[in-house]
Amino acid sequence: MQIRDLKIKGKTFLAPLAGITNLPFRSLVKEYGCSVVCSEMVSAKGIFYNSEKTMTLMESTESEKPLSIQLFGSDPISLAKGARAVEDLNVADLIDINFGCSVKKVVKQGAGVALMKEPALTRRILTAVRQATHLPFTIKIRSGWDTSGDQAFKIAEIAQDCGVDAIALHPRTAGQAFRGHSNWDHIRQLKSRASIPVIGNGDILCPEDAVTMMDQTGCDAVMVGRAAMANPFILKQIDQYLETGTYQSPSNDDIFTAMERLVRLYVDYFGEQPACRMLRGRLSWFVKGLPNASVFRKNLTQIHTQNQALTLIRDFRATGFRGEVRFHE
Ligand SMILES: Cc1cc2nc3c(=O)[nH]c(=O)nc-3n(C[C@H](O)[C@H](O)[C@H](O)COP(=O)(O)O)c2cc1C
């Protein structure tokens, strides 16, 4: 597929996930295969004020490209300046604006899904951002504030008018957050109206779901969030399934190798102590469904060093813990 002048191999996008899609996690997903990775959402105001924490969120490596950096905010000037800064940093291949976040802290600032109630402001934001950057420019929206999908279609129409290059739709309402099911028919309706690429998102849990979404909606590509947190192989599996009609499932060994790789990537990037604190949660997702996963998780709460994390994974790999609680210093 192609977004503006960016040619993309494959049809899979890693969704932006605040607190999750940091550089090491994106690197892992990319190593296993994914067309486009997306950053966590980055505050346009934070870029404006040159906040160190915000700037860190935009760190990138050549090997993870193409990378989409997602900005959030509600002020056309800071979003445009943010977009220009992203372009000047030369880290991103795409800029995305968040029209979907329903977290209170974001909505209270008038950002995220709050923008979907503001067509005039949306037009000013998208015009300003379009003028500020030559990079391919996308937006990520929800269905809106009611179940009709009309707000999504309206925002998409404005976006097209303003020169936005592609739209990702997570078809849940603002009030749904992540409850209930996403309404893929909104993706179908958006695709039938849009002349720019549409990326379908929401509740893809396996490669079969991705193919079903594409068949039912005609969307140009798929975006996966939560399923990739536990299965970093899923985006590659989807591309394989789309290309060949079949895909490879990771063996338990592949899963343990991915866990070890994530430990190394986290420790290299965040430093040993902070990495281990974060890894206690991250690694626990990977073992869902494996025998004795609860024993592994219990041990995981005690890791403080890279060596402890790797030893734990190796023990689990070698013995499955056979039900005992064990921990190595
Ligand atoms: C922990 C978490 C963090 C998220 N952070 C963002 C974000 O920063 N920007 C955004 O547009 N969507 C965010 N989302 C929404 C996802 O990108 C995606 O739209 C949603 O999870 C539905 O896709 P899925 O069913 O594949 O998970 C987040 C979702 C979760 C669960």
The ligand as a Gaussian input file, in Angstrom:
#p B3LYP/6-31G(d) Opt

LIG

0 1
 C       -2.931000       0.402000      27.003000
 C       -3.498000       1.117000      25.804000
 C       -2.941000       2.312000      25.407000
 C       -3.457000       2.989000      24.284000
 N       -2.866000       4.146000      23.882000
 C       -3.287000       4.757000      22.742000
 C       -2.624000       5.914000      22.246000
 O       -1.629000       6.388000      22.799000
 N       -3.124000       6.481000      21.099000
 C       -4.215000       5.967000      20.450000
 O       -4.627000       6.504000      19.399000
 N       -4.836000       4.860000      20.890000
 C       -4.391000       4.247000      22.010000
 N       -4.992000       3.096000      22.420000
 C       -6.028000       2.478000      21.564000
 C       -5.377000       1.475000      20.595000
 O       -4.478000       2.103000      19.735000
 C       -6.427000       0.730000      19.763000
 O       -7.170000       1.668000      19.036000
 C       -7.381000      -0.086000      20.640000
 O       -6.691000      -0.806000      21.625000
 C       -8.224000      -1.047000      19.772000
 O       -7.386000      -1.936000      19.077000
 P       -7.125000      -3.464000      19.595000
 O       -8.491000      -4.092000      19.760000
 O       -6.304000      -4.083000      18.533000
 O       -6.426000      -3.348000      20.918000
 C       -4.541000       2.447000      23.556000
 C       -5.093000       1.230000      23.979000
 C       -4.591000       0.569000      25.084000
 C       -5.194000      -0.751000      25.490000

